Amino acid sequence: MIALSADEIIMSPTAVLGPVDPQLGQYPAASIISVVEKKPIKDIDDQTLIMADMGTKAIKQVEQTVYDLLSPHYSKEKGYLSGL
């Protein structure tokens, strides 16, 4: 997200940018949510359910932040990001 808010990004030729995906502790939020979608609720412990709820909220927060950072540069008429 830091890179999305910058006017310029300077990187070495071998550098890469990773995805904008929230992590909860050592786990990706999307993976925790996936567990809840795949297993019966009675087979999931309370901590995992709480983490899945937090993960859902974290993903929504990240999506909104990315939208807020990029939308001023988006040209609806042209259908792409301009000026980046």
PDB file of N, CA, C and O in Angstrom:
ATOM      1  N   MET A   1       0.819  -1.186   0.000  1.00  0.00           N
ATOM      2  CA  MET A   1       0.000   0.000   0.000  1.00  0.00           C
ATOM      3  C   MET A   1       0.865   1.252   0.000  1.00  0.00           C
ATOM      4  O   MET A   1       0.463   2.294  -0.518  1.00  0.00           O
ATOM      5  N   ILE A   2       2.036   1.146   0.575  1.00  0.00           N
ATOM      6  CA  ILE A   2       2.941   2.297   0.560  1.00  0.00           C
ATOM      7  C   ILE A   2       3.269   2.661  -0.884  1.00  0.00           C
ATOM      8  O   ILE A   2       3.282   3.839  -1.239  1.00  0.00           O
ATOM      9  N   ALA A   3       3.531   1.668  -1.708  1.00  0.00           N
ATOM     10  CA  ALA A   3       3.857   1.923  -3.114  1.00  0.00           C
ATOM     11  C   ALA A   3       2.676   2.559  -3.842  1.00  0.00           C
ATOM     12  O   ALA A   3       2.884   3.405  -4.712  1.00  0.00           O
ATOM     13  N   LEU A   4       1.452   2.179  -3.513  1.00  0.00           N
ATOM     14  CA  LEU A   4       0.276   2.748  -4.175  1.00  0.00           C
ATOM     15  C   LEU A   4       0.101   4.225  -3.860  1.00  0.00           C
ATOM     16  O   LEU A   4      -0.467   4.968  -4.661  1.00  0.00           O
ATOM     17  N   SER A   5       0.579   4.652  -2.711  1.00  0.00           N
ATOM     18  CA  SER A   5       0.403   6.055  -2.336  1.00  0.00           C
ATOM     19  C   SER A   5       1.548   6.934  -2.812  1.00  0.00           C
ATOM     20  O   SER A   5       1.511   8.150  -2.625  1.00  0.00           O
ATOM     21  N   ALA A   6       2.556   6.343  -3.420  1.00  0.00           N
ATOM     22  CA  ALA A   6       3.726   7.103  -3.878  1.00  0.00           C
ATOM     23  C   ALA A   6       3.506   7.687  -5.270  1.00  0.00           C
ATOM     24  O   ALA A   6       2.738   7.156  -6.072  1.00  0.00           O
ATOM     25  N   ASP A   7       4.189   8.778  -5.533  1.00  0.00           N
ATOM     26  CA  ASP A   7       4.183   9.363  -6.872  1.00  0.00           C
ATOM     27  C   ASP A   7       5.190   8.661  -7.778  1.00  0.00           C
ATOM     28  O   ASP A   7       5.060   8.676  -9.002  1.00  0.00           O
ATOM     29  N   GLU A   8       6.185   8.054  -7.165  1.00  0.00           N
ATOM     30  CA  GLU A   8       7.233   7.379  -7.932  1.00  0.00           C
ATOM     31  C   GLU A   8       7.756   6.210  -7.113  1.00  0.00           C
ATOM     32  O   GLU A   8       7.845   6.287  -5.887  1.00  0.00           O
ATOM     33  N   ILE A   9       8.100   5.127  -7.800  1.00  0.00           N
ATOM     34  CA  ILE A   9       8.666   3.954  -7.133  1.00  0.00           C
ATOM     35  C   ILE A   9      10.013   3.675  -7.778  1.00  0.00           C
ATOM     36  O   ILE A   9      10.110   3.513  -8.994  1.00  0.00           O
ATOM     37  N   ILE A  10      11.034   3.623  -6.966  1.00  0.00           N
ATOM     38  CA  ILE A  10      12.371   3.305  -7.455  1.00  0.00           C
ATOM     39  C   ILE A  10      12.738   1.934  -6.906  1.00  0.00           C
ATOM     40  O   ILE A  10      12.759   1.711  -5.695  1.00  0.00           O
ATOM     41  N   MET A  11      13.030   1.015  -7.838  1.00  0.00           N
ATOM     42  CA  MET A  11      13.316  -0.368  -7.448  1.00  0.00           C
ATOM     43  C   MET A  11      14.553  -0.861  -8.180  1.00  0.00           C
ATOM     44  O   MET A  11      14.894  -0.357  -9.250  1.00  0.00           O
ATOM     45  N   SER A  12      15.214  -1.836  -7.604  1.00  0.00           N
ATOM     46  CA  SER A  12      16.325  -2.477  -8.298  1.00  0.00           C
ATOM     47  C   SER A  12      15.762  -3.368  -9.407  1.00  0.00           C
ATOM     48  O   SER A  12      14.583  -3.720  -9.366  1.00  0.00           O
ATOM     49  N   PRO A  13      16.563  -3.732 -10.377  1.00  0.00           N
ATOM     50  CA  PRO A  13      16.068  -4.576 -11.477  1.00  0.00           C
ATOM     51  C   PRO A  13      15.518  -5.929 -11.021  1.00  0.00           C
ATOM     52  O   PRO A  13      14.710  -6.530 -11.729  1.00  0.00           O
ATOM     53  N   THR A  14      15.935  -6.412  -9.866  1.00  0.00           N
ATOM     54  CA  THR A  14      15.479  -7.718  -9.400  1.00  0.00           C
ATOM     55  C   THR A  14      14.372  -7.629  -8.347  1.00  0.00           C
ATOM     56  O   THR A  14      13.917  -8.652  -7.837  1.00  0.00           O
ATOM     57  N   ALA A  15      13.942  -6.421  -8.027  1.00  0.00           N
ATOM     58  CA  ALA A  15      12.906  -6.243  -7.005  1.00  0.00           C
ATOM     59  C   ALA A  15      11.528  -6.601  -7.554  1.00  0.00           C
ATOM     60  O   ALA A  15      11.282  -6.516  -8.758  1.00  0.00           O
ATOM     61  N   VAL A  16      10.646  -6.996  -6.662  1.00  0.00           N
ATOM     62  CA  VAL A  16       9.261  -7.296  -7.039  1.00  0.00           C
ATOM     63  C   VAL A  16       8.322  -6.685  -5.996  1.00  0.00           C
ATOM     64  O   VAL A  16       8.679  -6.521  -4.830  1.00  0.00           O
ATOM     65  N   LEU A  17       7.130  -6.358  -6.444  1.00  0.00           N
ATOM     66  CA  LEU A  17       6.096  -5.901  -5.529  1.00  0.00           C
ATOM     67  C   LEU A  17       5.139  -7.056  -5.284  1.00  0.00           C
ATOM     68  O   LEU A  17       4.755  -7.758  -6.220  1.00  0.00           O
ATOM     69  N   GLY A  18       4.761  -7.252  -4.056  1.00  0.00           N
ATOM     70  CA  GLY A  18       3.848  -8.338  -3.722  1.00  0.00           C
ATOM     71  C   GLY A  18       2.410  -7.879  -3.773  1.00  0.00           C
ATOM     72  O   GLY A  18       2.135  -6.705  -4.020  1.00  0.00           O
ATOM     73  N   PRO A  19       1.495  -8.797  -3.542  1.00  0.00           N
ATOM     74  CA  PRO A  19       0.071  -8.459  -3.567  1.00  0.00           C
ATOM     75  C   PRO A  19      -0.312  -7.590  -2.373  1.00  0.00           C
ATOM     76  O   PRO A  19       0.398  -7.536  -1.369  1.00  0.00           O
ATOM     77  N   VAL A  20      -1.419  -6.931  -2.502  1.00  0.00           N
ATOM     78  CA  VAL A  20      -1.973  -6.162  -1.389  1.00  0.00           C
ATOM     79  C   VAL A  20      -2.987  -7.074  -0.723  1.00  0.00           C
ATOM     80  O   VAL A  20      -4.174  -7.043  -1.045  1.00  0.00           O
ATOM     81  N   ASP A  21      -2.512  -7.878   0.200  1.00  0.00           N
ATOM     82  CA  ASP A  21      -3.398  -8.810   0.887  1.00  0.00           C
ATOM     83  C   ASP A  21      -3.097  -8.791   2.381  1.00  0.00           C
ATOM     84  O   ASP A  21      -1.945  -8.959   2.783  1.00  0.00           O
ATOM     85  N   PRO A  22      -4.113  -8.588   3.198  1.00  0.00           N
ATOM     86  CA  PRO A  22      -3.884  -8.512   4.637  1.00  0.00           C
ATOM     87  C   PRO A  22      -3.479  -9.859   5.233  1.00  0.00           C
ATOM     88  O   PRO A  22      -3.940 -10.918   4.807  1.00  0.00           O
ATOM     89  N   GLN A  23      -2.621  -9.783   6.211  1.00  0.00           N
ATOM     90  CA  GLN A  23      -2.161 -10.952   6.949  1.00  0.00           C
ATOM     91  C   GLN A  23      -2.625 -10.808   8.395  1.00  0.00           C
ATOM     92  O   GLN A  23      -2.590  -9.715   8.961  1.00  0.00           O
ATOM     93  N   LEU A  24      -3.055 -11.907   8.980  1.00  0.00           N
ATOM     94  CA  LEU A  24      -3.421 -11.927  10.397  1.00  0.00           C
ATOM     95  C   LEU A  24      -2.430 -12.852  11.087  1.00  0.00           C
ATOM     96  O   LEU A  24      -2.532 -14.076  11.005  1.00  0.00           O
ATOM     97  N   GLY A  25      -1.480 -12.242  11.761  1.00  0.00           N
ATOM     98  CA  GLY A  25      -0.407 -13.042  12.333  1.00  0.00           C
ATOM     99  C   GLY A  25       0.408 -13.626  11.202  1.00  0.00           C
ATOM    100  O   GLY A  25       0.938 -12.892  10.368  1.00  0.00           O
ATOM    101  N   GLN A  26       0.512 -14.931  11.170  1.00  0.00           N
ATOM    102  CA  GLN A  26       1.308 -15.593  10.132  1.00  0.00           C
ATOM    103  C   GLN A  26       0.472 -16.132   8.981  1.00  0.00           C
ATOM    104  O   GLN A  26       0.994 -16.825   8.108  1.00  0.00           O
ATOM    105  N   TYR A  27      -0.831 -15.819   8.969  1.00  0.00           N
ATOM    106  CA  TYR A  27      -1.722 -16.387   7.955  1.00  0.00           C
ATOM    107  C   TYR A  27      -2.362 -15.313   7.082  1.00  0.00           C
ATOM    108  O   TYR A  27      -2.710 -14.240   7.574  1.00  0.00           O
ATOM    109  N   PRO A  28      -2.519 -15.594   5.794  1.00  0.00           N
ATOM    110  CA  PRO A  28      -3.274 -14.677   4.935  1.00  0.00           C
ATOM    111  C   PRO A  28      -4.748 -14.683   5.337  1.00  0.00           C
ATOM    112  O   PRO A  28      -5.324 -15.741   5.588  1.00  0.00           O
ATOM    113  N   ALA A  29      -5.351 -13.502   5.398  1.00  0.00           N
ATOM    114  CA  ALA A  29      -6.756 -13.400   5.790  1.00  0.00           C
ATOM    115  C   ALA A  29      -7.649 -14.254   4.894  1.00  0.00           C
ATOM    116  O   ALA A  29      -8.581 -14.896   5.377  1.00  0.00           O
ATOM    117  N   ALA A  30      -7.369 -14.264   3.605  1.00  0.00           N
ATOM    118  CA  ALA A  30      -8.199 -15.033   2.667  1.00  0.00           C
ATOM    119  C   ALA A  30      -8.162 -16.523   2.973  1.00  0.00           C
ATOM    120  O   ALA A  30      -9.162 -17.213   2.773  1.00  0.00           O
ATOM    121  N   SER A  31      -7.045 -17.031   3.450  1.00  0.00           N
ATOM    122  CA  SER A  31      -6.943 -18.465   3.772  1.00  0.00           C
ATOM    123  C   SER A  31      -7.758 -18.819   5.003  1.00  0.00           C
ATOM    124  O   SER A  31      -8.363 -19.889   5.068  1.00  0.00           O
ATOM    125  N   ILE A  32      -7.775 -17.920   5.977  1.00  0.00           N
ATOM    126  CA  ILE A  32      -8.575 -18.172   7.182  1.00  0.00           C
ATOM    127  C   ILE A  32     -10.059 -18.182   6.821  1.00  0.00           C
ATOM    128  O   ILE A  32     -10.809 -19.036   7.293  1.00  0.00           O
ATOM    129  N   ILE A  33     -10.477 -17.245   5.998  1.00  0.00           N
ATOM    130  CA  ILE A  33     -11.868 -17.184   5.555  1.00  0.00           C
ATOM    131  C   ILE A  33     -12.225 -18.447   4.781  1.00  0.00           C
ATOM    132  O   ILE A  33     -13.337 -18.960   4.907  1.00  0.00           O
ATOM    133  N   SER A  34     -11.304 -18.941   3.994  1.00  0.00           N
ATOM    134  CA  SER A  34     -11.525 -20.146   3.191  1.00  0.00           C
ATOM    135  C   SER A  34     -11.859 -21.357   4.067  1.00  0.00           C
ATOM    136  O   SER A  34     -12.698 -22.178   3.698  1.00  0.00           O
ATOM    137  N   VAL A  35     -11.208 -21.465   5.215  1.00  0.00           N
ATOM    138  CA  VAL A  35     -11.473 -22.580   6.128  1.00  0.00           C
ATOM    139  C   VAL A  35     -12.935 -22.565   6.566  1.00  0.00           C
ATOM    140  O   VAL A  35     -13.593 -23.605   6.585  1.00  0.00           O
ATOM    141  N   VAL A  36     -13.435 -21.394   6.915  1.00  0.00           N
ATOM    142  CA  VAL A  36     -14.815 -21.267   7.383  1.00  0.00           C
ATOM    143  C   VAL A  36     -15.801 -21.601   6.267  1.00  0.00           C
ATOM    144  O   VAL A  36     -16.882 -22.126   6.531  1.00  0.00           O
ATOM    145  N   GLU A  37     -15.437 -21.302   5.037  1.00  0.00           N
ATOM    146  CA  GLU A  37     -16.316 -21.593   3.905  1.00  0.00           C
ATOM    147  C   GLU A  37     -16.328 -23.083   3.556  1.00  0.00           C
ATOM    148  O   GLU A  37     -17.300 -23.573   2.982  1.00  0.00           O
ATOM    149  N   LYS A  38     -15.271 -23.799   3.893  1.00  0.00           N
ATOM    150  CA  LYS A  38     -15.134 -25.199   3.484  1.00  0.00           C
ATOM    151  C   LYS A  38     -15.563 -26.209   4.540  1.00  0.00           C
ATOM    152  O   LYS A  38     -15.949 -27.329   4.205  1.00  0.00           O
ATOM    153  N   LYS A  39     -15.499 -25.823   5.819  1.00  0.00           N
ATOM    154  CA  LYS A  39     -15.815 -26.775   6.888  1.00  0.00           C
ATOM    155  C   LYS A  39     -17.161 -26.447   7.522  1.00  0.00           C
ATOM    156  O   LYS A  39     -17.574 -25.287   7.539  1.00  0.00           O
ATOM    157  N   PRO A  40     -17.841 -27.452   8.036  1.00  0.00           N
ATOM    158  CA  PRO A  40     -19.075 -27.184   8.788  1.00  0.00           C
ATOM    159  C   PRO A  40     -18.751 -26.339  10.021  1.00  0.00           C
ATOM    160  O   PRO A  40     -17.718 -26.542  10.660  1.00  0.00           O
ATOM    161  N   ILE A  41     -19.614 -25.411  10.349  1.00  0.00           N
ATOM    162  CA  ILE A  41     -19.376 -24.482  11.454  1.00  0.00           C
ATOM    163  C   ILE A  41     -19.117 -25.211  12.777  1.00  0.00           C
ATOM    164  O   ILE A  41     -18.346 -24.728  13.606  1.00  0.00           O
ATOM    165  N   LYS A  42     -19.750 -26.357  12.977  1.00  0.00           N
ATOM    166  CA  LYS A  42     -19.564 -27.105  14.240  1.00  0.00           C
ATOM    167  C   LYS A  42     -18.158 -27.681  14.363  1.00  0.00           C
ATOM    168  O   LYS A  42     -17.731 -28.049  15.457  1.00  0.00           O
ATOM    169  N   ASP A  43     -17.436 -27.760  13.246  1.00  0.00           N
ATOM    170  CA  ASP A  43     -16.089 -28.327  13.259  1.00  0.00           C
ATOM    171  C   ASP A  43     -14.987 -27.263  13.322  1.00  0.00           C
ATOM    172  O   ASP A  43     -13.804 -27.579  13.197  1.00  0.00           O
ATOM    173  N   ILE A  44     -15.381 -26.020  13.514  1.00  0.00           N
ATOM    174  CA  ILE A  44     -14.411 -24.923  13.536  1.00  0.00           C
ATOM    175  C   ILE A  44     -14.335 -24.343  14.937  1.00  0.00           C
ATOM    176  O   ILE A  44     -15.359 -24.051  15.554  1.00  0.00           O
ATOM    177  N   ASP A  45     -13.115 -24.179  15.435  1.00  0.00           N
ATOM    178  CA  ASP A  45     -12.953 -23.634  16.788  1.00  0.00           C
ATOM    179  C   ASP A  45     -13.238 -22.129  16.797  1.00  0.00           C
ATOM    180  O   ASP A  45     -13.190 -21.461  15.764  1.00  0.00           O
ATOM    181  N   ASP A  46     -13.535 -21.621  17.993  1.00  0.00           N
ATOM    182  CA  ASP A  46     -13.906 -20.212  18.153  1.00  0.00           C
ATOM    183  C   ASP A  46     -12.813 -19.263  17.663  1.00  0.00           C
ATOM    184  O   ASP A  46     -13.109 -18.246  17.036  1.00  0.00           O
ATOM    185  N   GLN A  47     -11.563 -19.589  17.944  1.00  0.00           N
ATOM    186  CA  GLN A  47     -10.467 -18.704  17.529  1.00  0.00           C
ATOM    187  C   GLN A  47     -10.436 -18.553  16.005  1.00  0.00           C
ATOM    188  O   GLN A  47     -10.221 -17.452  15.498  1.00  0.00           O
ATOM    189  N   THR A  48     -10.646 -19.632  15.286  1.00  0.00           N
ATOM    190  CA  THR A  48     -10.655 -19.566  13.819  1.00  0.00           C
ATOM    191  C   THR A  48     -11.823 -18.742  13.326  1.00  0.00           C
ATOM    192  O   THR A  48     -11.682 -17.980  12.370  1.00  0.00           O
ATOM    193  N   LEU A  49     -12.985 -18.881  13.966  1.00  0.00           N
ATOM    194  CA  LEU A  49     -14.146 -18.079  13.585  1.00  0.00           C
ATOM    195  C   LEU A  49     -13.890 -16.590  13.819  1.00  0.00           C
ATOM    196  O   LEU A  49     -14.257 -15.752  12.995  1.00  0.00           O
ATOM    197  N   ILE A  50     -13.268 -16.275  14.929  1.00  0.00           N
ATOM    198  CA  ILE A  50     -12.939 -14.878  15.226  1.00  0.00           C
ATOM    199  C   ILE A  50     -11.926 -14.352  14.211  1.00  0.00           C
ATOM    200  O   ILE A  50     -12.058 -13.232  13.719  1.00  0.00           O
ATOM    201  N   MET A  51     -10.919 -15.161  13.903  1.00  0.00           N
ATOM    202  CA  MET A  51      -9.914 -14.748  12.914  1.00  0.00           C
ATOM    203  C   MET A  51     -10.545 -14.557  11.537  1.00  0.00           C
ATOM    204  O   MET A  51     -10.168 -13.639  10.808  1.00  0.00           O
ATOM    205  N   ALA A  52     -11.494 -15.408  11.176  1.00  0.00           N
ATOM    206  CA  ALA A  52     -12.176 -15.273   9.887  1.00  0.00           C
ATOM    207  C   ALA A  52     -12.978 -13.976   9.845  1.00  0.00           C
ATOM    208  O   ALA A  52     -13.009 -13.300   8.816  1.00  0.00           O
ATOM    209  N   ASP A  53     -13.620 -13.628  10.940  1.00  0.00           N
ATOM    210  CA  ASP A  53     -14.357 -12.368  11.011  1.00  0.00           C
ATOM    211  C   ASP A  53     -13.394 -11.192  10.868  1.00  0.00           C
ATOM    212  O   ASP A  53     -13.665 -10.250  10.123  1.00  0.00           O
ATOM    213  N   MET A  54     -12.283 -11.247  11.575  1.00  0.00           N
ATOM    214  CA  MET A  54     -11.275 -10.199  11.468  1.00  0.00           C
ATOM    215  C   MET A  54     -10.707 -10.140  10.047  1.00  0.00           C
ATOM    216  O   MET A  54     -10.447  -9.057   9.523  1.00  0.00           O
ATOM    217  N   GLY A  55     -10.518 -11.296   9.435  1.00  0.00           N
ATOM    218  CA  GLY A  55     -10.001 -11.356   8.075  1.00  0.00           C
ATOM    219  C   GLY A  55     -10.935 -10.715   7.076  1.00  0.00           C
ATOM    220  O   GLY A  55     -10.496 -10.002   6.174  1.00  0.00           O
ATOM    221  N   THR A  56     -12.229 -10.968   7.234  1.00  0.00           N
ATOM    222  CA  THR A  56     -13.227 -10.352   6.357  1.00  0.00           C
ATOM    223  C   THR A  56     -13.186  -8.834   6.479  1.00  0.00           C
ATOM    224  O   THR A  56     -13.237  -8.121   5.477  1.00  0.00           O
ATOM    225  N   LYS A  57     -13.094  -8.356   7.690  1.00  0.00           N
ATOM    226  CA  LYS A  57     -13.026  -6.909   7.925  1.00  0.00           C
ATOM    227  C   LYS A  57     -11.717  -6.328   7.377  1.00  0.00           C
ATOM    228  O   LYS A  57     -11.709  -5.235   6.810  1.00  0.00           O
ATOM    229  N   ALA A  58     -10.620  -7.058   7.547  1.00  0.00           N
ATOM    230  CA  ALA A  58      -9.327  -6.578   7.054  1.00  0.00           C
ATOM    231  C   ALA A  58      -9.314  -6.480   5.532  1.00  0.00           C
ATOM    232  O   ALA A  58      -8.775  -5.523   4.976  1.00  0.00           O
ATOM    233  N   ILE A  59      -9.902  -7.457   4.859  1.00  0.00           N
ATOM    234  CA  ILE A  59      -9.958  -7.427   3.394  1.00  0.00           C
ATOM    235  C   ILE A  59     -10.791  -6.232   2.927  1.00  0.00           C
ATOM    236  O   ILE A  59     -10.393  -5.534   1.995  1.00  0.00           O
ATOM    237  N   LYS A  60     -11.927  -5.992   3.552  1.00  0.00           N
ATOM    238  CA  LYS A  60     -12.763  -4.846   3.182  1.00  0.00           C
ATOM    239  C   LYS A  60     -12.008  -3.535   3.394  1.00  0.00           C
ATOM    240  O   LYS A  60     -12.095  -2.622   2.572  1.00  0.00           O
ATOM    241  N   GLN A  61     -11.268  -3.446   4.500  1.00  0.00           N
ATOM    242  CA  GLN A  61     -10.508  -2.237   4.796  1.00  0.00           C
ATOM    243  C   GLN A  61      -9.407  -2.017   3.755  1.00  0.00           C
ATOM    244  O   GLN A  61      -9.198  -0.891   3.305  1.00  0.00           O
ATOM    245  N   VAL A  62      -8.710  -3.074   3.376  1.00  0.00           N
ATOM    246  CA  VAL A  62      -7.651  -2.958   2.377  1.00  0.00           C
ATOM    247  C   VAL A  62      -8.241  -2.574   1.022  1.00  0.00           C
ATOM    248  O   VAL A  62      -7.692  -1.718   0.330  1.00  0.00           O
ATOM    249  N   GLU A  63      -9.358  -3.201   0.638  1.00  0.00           N
ATOM    250  CA  GLU A  63     -10.004  -2.860  -0.637  1.00  0.00           C
ATOM    251  C   GLU A  63     -10.392  -1.391  -0.675  1.00  0.00           C
ATOM    252  O   GLU A  63     -10.187  -0.726  -1.691  1.00  0.00           O
ATOM    253  N   GLN A  64     -10.949  -0.873   0.414  1.00  0.00           N
ATOM    254  CA  GLN A  64     -11.351   0.527   0.464  1.00  0.00           C
ATOM    255  C   GLN A  64     -10.140   1.449   0.391  1.00  0.00           C
ATOM    256  O   GLN A  64     -10.182   2.480  -0.281  1.00  0.00           O
ATOM    257  N   THR A  65      -9.065   1.083   1.076  1.00  0.00           N
ATOM    258  CA  THR A  65      -7.858   1.902   1.059  1.00  0.00           C
ATOM    259  C   THR A  65      -7.250   1.955  -0.334  1.00  0.00           C
ATOM    260  O   THR A  65      -6.853   3.023  -0.799  1.00  0.00           O
ATOM    261  N   VAL A  66      -7.175   0.811  -1.003  1.00  0.00           N
ATOM    262  CA  VAL A  66      -6.646   0.771  -2.366  1.00  0.00           C
ATOM    263  C   VAL A  66      -7.527   1.614  -3.285  1.00  0.00           C
ATOM    264  O   VAL A  66      -7.014   2.373  -4.108  1.00  0.00           O
ATOM    265  N   TYR A  67      -8.835   1.487  -3.153  1.00  0.00           N
ATOM    266  CA  TYR A  67      -9.753   2.293  -3.954  1.00  0.00           C
ATOM    267  C   TYR A  67      -9.514   3.782  -3.708  1.00  0.00           C
ATOM    268  O   TYR A  67      -9.423   4.565  -4.654  1.00  0.00           O
ATOM    269  N   ASP A  68      -9.413   4.168  -2.442  1.00  0.00           N
ATOM    270  CA  ASP A  68      -9.206   5.577  -2.100  1.00  0.00           C
ATOM    271  C   ASP A  68      -7.889   6.106  -2.668  1.00  0.00           C
ATOM    272  O   ASP A  68      -7.819   7.259  -3.095  1.00  0.00           O
ATOM    273  N   LEU A  69      -6.854   5.280  -2.676  1.00  0.00           N
ATOM    274  CA  LEU A  69      -5.556   5.709  -3.202  1.00  0.00           C
ATOM    275  C   LEU A  69      -5.550   5.820  -4.724  1.00  0.00           C
ATOM    276  O   LEU A  69      -4.921   6.720  -5.279  1.00  0.00           O
ATOM    277  N   LEU A  70      -6.246   4.912  -5.399  1.00  0.00           N
ATOM    278  CA  LEU A  70      -6.179   4.863  -6.856  1.00  0.00           C
ATOM    279  C   LEU A  70      -7.292   5.621  -7.576  1.00  0.00           C
ATOM    280  O   LEU A  70      -7.087   6.078  -8.701  1.00  0.00           O
ATOM    281  N   SER A  71      -8.447   5.764  -6.967  1.00  0.00           N
ATOM    282  CA  SER A  71      -9.588   6.358  -7.676  1.00  0.00           C
ATOM    283  C   SER A  71      -9.345   7.780  -8.179  1.00  0.00           C
ATOM    284  O   SER A  71      -9.881   8.126  -9.232  1.00  0.00           O
ATOM    285  N   PRO A  72      -8.574   8.622  -7.495  1.00  0.00           N
ATOM    286  CA  PRO A  72      -8.337   9.958  -8.060  1.00  0.00           C
ATOM    287  C   PRO A  72      -7.580   9.919  -9.401  1.00  0.00           C
ATOM    288  O   PRO A  72      -7.616  10.881 -10.169  1.00  0.00           O
ATOM    289  N   HIS A  73      -6.912   8.820  -9.666  1.00  0.00           N
ATOM    290  CA  HIS A  73      -6.114   8.690 -10.890  1.00  0.00           C
ATOM    291  C   HIS A  73      -6.827   7.891 -11.975  1.00  0.00           C
ATOM    292  O   HIS A  73      -6.279   7.690 -13.059  1.00  0.00           O
ATOM    293  N   TYR A  74      -8.039   7.436 -11.693  1.00  0.00           N
ATOM    294  CA  TYR A  74      -8.754   6.578 -12.633  1.00  0.00           C
ATOM    295  C   TYR A  74      -9.621   7.408 -13.565  1.00  0.00           C
ATOM    296  O   TYR A  74     -10.409   8.239 -13.114  1.00  0.00           O
ATOM    297  N   SER A  75      -9.478   7.189 -14.832  1.00  0.00           N
ATOM    298  CA  SER A  75     -10.285   7.884 -15.832  1.00  0.00           C
ATOM    299  C   SER A  75     -11.430   6.965 -16.255  1.00  0.00           C
ATOM    300  O   SER A  75     -11.207   5.985 -16.965  1.00  0.00           O
ATOM    301  N   LYS A  76     -12.649   7.274 -15.827  1.00  0.00           N
ATOM    302  CA  LYS A  76     -13.796   6.443 -16.183  1.00  0.00           C
ATOM    303  C   LYS A  76     -14.046   6.465 -17.688  1.00  0.00           C
ATOM    304  O   LYS A  76     -14.447   5.460 -18.276  1.00  0.00           O
ATOM    305  N   GLU A  77     -13.805   7.622 -18.302  1.00  0.00           N
ATOM    306  CA  GLU A  77     -14.025   7.728 -19.745  1.00  0.00           C
ATOM    307  C   GLU A  77     -13.064   6.828 -20.519  1.00  0.00           C
ATOM    308  O   GLU A  77     -13.451   6.185 -21.495  1.00  0.00           O
ATOM    309  N   LYS A  78     -11.820   6.791 -20.078  1.00  0.00           N
ATOM    310  CA  LYS A  78     -10.801   6.012 -20.796  1.00  0.00           C
ATOM    311  C   LYS A  78     -10.685   4.592 -20.259  1.00  0.00           C
ATOM    312  O   LYS A  78     -10.122   3.724 -20.925  1.00  0.00           O
ATOM    313  N   GLY A  79     -11.208   4.347 -19.068  1.00  0.00           N
ATOM    314  CA  GLY A  79     -11.209   2.998 -18.515  1.00  0.00           C
ATOM    315  C   GLY A  79      -9.866   2.511 -17.992  1.00  0.00           C
ATOM    316  O   GLY A  79      -9.625   1.305 -17.948  1.00  0.00           O
ATOM    317  N   TYR A  80      -8.992   3.421 -17.596  1.00  0.00           N
ATOM    318  CA  TYR A  80      -7.696   2.992 -17.049  1.00  0.00           C
ATOM    319  C   TYR A  80      -7.174   4.057 -16.069  1.00  0.00           C
ATOM    320  O   TYR A  80      -7.715   5.157 -15.957  1.00  0.00           O
ATOM    321  N   LEU A  81      -6.115   3.682 -15.380  1.00  0.00           N
ATOM    322  CA  LEU A  81      -5.484   4.616 -14.463  1.00  0.00           C
ATOM    323  C   LEU A  81      -4.643   5.594 -15.269  1.00  0.00           C
ATOM    324  O   LEU A  81      -3.857   5.188 -16.125  1.00  0.00           O
ATOM    325  N   SER A  82      -4.806   6.867 -14.996  1.00  0.00           N
ATOM    326  CA  SER A  82      -4.036   7.879 -15.707  1.00  0.00           C
ATOM    327  C   SER A  82      -3.073   8.570 -14.745  1.00  0.00           C
ATOM    328  O   SER A  82      -3.360   8.730 -13.559  1.00  0.00           O
ATOM    329  N   GLY A  83      -1.971   8.958 -15.264  1.00  0.00           N
ATOM    330  CA  GLY A  83      -1.015   9.719 -14.470  1.00  0.00           C
ATOM    331  C   GLY A  83      -0.194   8.899 -13.504  1.00  0.00           C
ATOM    332  O   GLY A  83       0.493   9.462 -12.652  1.00  0.00           O
ATOM    333  N   LEU A  84      -0.244   7.599 -13.609  1.00  0.00           N
ATOM    334  CA  LEU A  84       0.579   6.765 -12.722  1.00  0.00           C
ATOM    335  C   LEU A  84       1.734   6.173 -13.477  1.00  0.00           C
ATOM    336  O   LEU A  84       2.539   5.442 -12.899  1.00  0.00           O
TER     337      LEU A  84
END
